[in-house]
Amino acid sequence: MPDFCASLWPEEPTPEHLKNCTECGLYKHGSRMVWGEGKPEAPILILLDNPGAREDRDNKPFVCGTRQTLQEAANQVGLKVEDLYVTYILKRKPIRAYDKEQTRKICMNHLKQQLQSKQPKFIVCLGNIAVQSFFQDSDVDVKSLRGKIHTVHGYKTTVAYHPLAVRRRPNLWPYFLEDLKLVVENGVQ
């Protein structure tokens, strides 16, 4: 949409008692913890794999390709900024090799705390890593789960391709819109 302009969403501060978390080991990578952004009380929780590299390097959020694509698609299906809250499986950006399975398992504890406090009406997992981590099944993928509503950990959940995959493969754009429309059609607004 030519008249659409993505914007920087406010970042929710990391809870004080977790800012210096060392449990998963990602603090050794030198990246800061990013708890989430958007409206913390929003009905829709968007789940991504981890914060981006540029955001981490500059120690501040910016409107990256992931955010631009997500915001443009949300706008096209009629979702507003106040409908959405974005968070991550890993709260820090990994910058070198790490034990992926163990780290994700540890970091899922933070996500579970977020879900208990936020109680979103709907969760949208973007990309295979977020899907596999949240569904706790390394054999599932977006392609086989998209287009349907699932109940995961007691939450209505759907899945969609990662916004960066959509940017790289424009043929995925209609599916991305379809998956966000599914949320709208199921009474989140």
C-alpha positions as CSV (number, residue, x, y, z in Angstrom):
1,M,0.0,0.0,0.0
2,P,1.7,3.2,-1.1
3,D,0.1,5.3,1.6
4,F,1.1,3.0,4.5
5,C,4.1,4.0,6.7
6,A,5.4,1.6,9.3
7,S,6.2,3.1,12.7
8,L,8.3,2.4,15.7
9,W,6.3,0.7,18.4
10,P,7.0,1.4,22.1
11,E,9.2,-1.2,23.7
12,E,8.0,-2.7,26.9
13,P,10.8,-2.6,29.5
14,T,12.2,-5.9,30.6
15,P,11.2,-6.7,34.2
16,E,13.9,-5.5,36.6
17,H,14.5,-8.9,38.1
18,L,15.2,-10.4,34.6
19,K,17.4,-7.7,33.0
20,N,20.5,-9.5,34.0
21,C,19.3,-13.0,33.5
22,T,22.2,-15.5,32.8
23,E,20.2,-18.7,32.7
24,C,20.4,-19.5,29.0
25,G,23.9,-18.1,28.4
26,L,23.0,-15.6,25.7
27,Y,24.1,-12.8,28.0
28,K,27.6,-13.8,27.0
29,H,26.9,-12.8,23.4
30,G,26.7,-9.2,24.6
31,S,23.2,-8.6,23.4
32,R,20.6,-6.8,25.5
33,M,17.3,-8.3,26.6
34,V,14.3,-7.2,24.5
35,W,11.0,-8.1,26.3
36,G,8.6,-7.0,23.7
37,E,7.0,-4.1,21.9
38,G,3.6,-2.7,21.0
39,K,0.7,-2.6,23.4
40,P,1.4,-5.0,26.3
41,E,-2.4,-5.5,26.9
42,A,-3.1,-6.2,23.3
43,P,-5.5,-9.1,22.4
44,I,-3.0,-10.5,19.8
45,L,0.5,-11.7,20.8
46,I,2.9,-12.0,17.8
47,L,5.7,-14.5,18.5
48,L,9.0,-14.3,16.7
49,D,12.2,-16.2,17.2
50,N,14.5,-13.4,18.5
51,P,15.1,-9.7,18.3
52,G,17.1,-8.4,15.3
53,A,20.8,-7.7,14.9
54,R,20.5,-4.0,14.0
55,E,18.3,-3.3,17.0
56,D,20.8,-5.0,19.2
57,R,23.9,-3.3,17.8
58,D,22.4,0.2,18.1
59,N,20.9,-0.7,21.4
60,K,17.6,0.7,20.3
61,P,14.6,-0.5,18.2
62,F,14.1,0.7,14.6
63,V,11.6,-0.1,11.9
64,C,13.3,-3.1,10.2
65,G,12.0,-5.3,7.4
66,T,10.3,-7.6,9.8
67,R,8.3,-4.8,11.4
68,Q,7.6,-3.1,8.1
69,T,6.1,-6.3,6.6
70,L,4.2,-7.2,9.7
71,Q,2.7,-3.7,10.1
72,E,1.8,-3.4,6.5
73,A,0.0,-6.8,6.5
74,A,-1.8,-6.0,9.8
75,N,-2.9,-2.7,8.4
76,Q,-4.3,-4.3,5.2
77,V,-6.4,-6.8,7.2
78,G,-7.7,-4.1,9.5
79,L,-5.6,-4.6,12.6
80,K,-4.3,-1.6,14.6
81,V,-1.2,-1.0,16.6
82,E,-3.2,-1.4,19.8
83,D,-4.3,-4.9,18.7
84,L,-0.8,-6.2,18.7
85,Y,2.1,-7.0,21.0
86,V,5.3,-8.5,19.6
87,T,7.6,-10.7,21.7
88,Y,10.2,-13.4,21.2
89,I,11.1,-16.9,22.1
90,L,14.7,-15.8,22.8
91,K,14.8,-12.4,24.5
92,R,18.4,-11.7,23.3
93,K,19.8,-11.8,19.8
94,P,22.3,-14.7,19.5
95,I,25.4,-13.6,17.6
96,R,27.4,-16.9,17.6
97,A,26.8,-20.6,18.0
98,Y,24.8,-21.7,21.0
99,D,22.9,-24.8,22.2
100,K,19.6,-24.0,20.4
101,E,17.4,-26.6,21.9
102,Q,18.5,-26.0,25.5
103,T,18.5,-22.2,25.2
104,R,15.0,-22.2,23.7
105,K,13.8,-24.5,26.4
106,I,15.1,-22.2,29.1
107,C,13.8,-19.0,27.4
108,M,10.3,-20.5,27.0
109,N,10.0,-20.0,30.8
110,H,10.1,-16.2,30.2
111,L,7.5,-16.5,27.5
112,K,5.2,-18.6,29.8
113,Q,5.5,-15.8,32.4
114,Q,4.5,-13.2,29.8
115,L,1.5,-15.3,28.7
116,Q,0.3,-15.8,32.3
117,S,0.4,-12.0,32.9
118,K,-0.9,-10.9,29.5
119,Q,-3.5,-13.5,28.8
120,P,-3.7,-12.8,25.0
121,K,-6.9,-13.8,23.2
122,F,-4.8,-15.1,20.3
123,I,-1.1,-16.0,19.6
124,V,0.4,-15.8,16.1
125,C,3.7,-17.7,15.7
126,L,5.8,-16.3,12.8
127,G,8.3,-18.6,11.2
128,N,9.3,-22.2,11.8
129,I,11.5,-21.5,14.8
130,A,8.8,-19.8,16.7
131,V,6.3,-22.5,15.7
132,Q,8.5,-25.4,16.7
133,S,9.5,-23.7,20.0
134,F,5.9,-22.8,21.0
135,F,4.3,-26.0,19.8
136,Q,7.2,-27.9,21.5
137,D,7.6,-30.1,18.4
138,S,10.6,-30.0,16.2
139,D,8.8,-31.8,13.4
140,V,6.1,-29.2,12.8
141,D,6.3,-26.3,10.3
142,V,4.4,-23.3,9.1
143,K,3.5,-24.9,5.8
144,S,1.6,-27.8,7.4
145,L,0.0,-25.8,10.2
146,R,-1.0,-22.5,8.6
147,G,-4.6,-21.7,7.8
148,K,-6.0,-23.3,10.9
149,I,-6.6,-22.4,14.5
150,H,-4.8,-24.6,17.1
151,T,-5.0,-24.7,20.8
152,V,-1.5,-24.6,22.3
153,H,-0.8,-24.3,26.0
154,G,-4.5,-23.3,26.4
155,Y,-4.3,-20.4,23.9
156,K,-5.9,-20.0,20.5
157,T,-2.9,-20.0,18.2
158,T,-2.3,-19.7,14.5
159,V,0.9,-19.7,12.5
160,A,2.3,-17.7,9.5
161,Y,5.4,-17.4,7.6
162,H,8.2,-15.1,9.0
163,P,7.9,-11.6,7.7
164,L,11.5,-11.8,6.3
165,A,10.6,-15.0,4.4
166,V,7.6,-13.0,2.9
167,R,9.9,-10.2,1.9
168,R,12.3,-12.6,0.2
169,R,9.5,-14.6,-1.5
170,P,6.7,-12.2,-2.5
171,N,4.6,-15.2,-3.5
172,L,4.1,-15.8,0.2
173,W,2.4,-12.4,0.7
174,P,-1.2,-13.6,0.0
175,Y,-0.7,-16.5,2.5
176,F,0.6,-14.0,5.1
177,L,-2.5,-11.8,4.7
178,E,-4.7,-14.9,4.8
179,D,-3.2,-16.0,8.1
180,L,-3.7,-12.6,9.7
181,K,-7.3,-12.4,8.3
182,L,-7.9,-15.7,10.1
183,V,-7.2,-13.9,13.4
184,V,-9.5,-11.1,12.6
185,E,-12.3,-13.4,11.4
186,N,-12.1,-15.3,14.7
187,G,-13.3,-12.5,16.8
188,V,-10.1,-10.9,18.1
189,Q,-11.2,-7.3,17.3
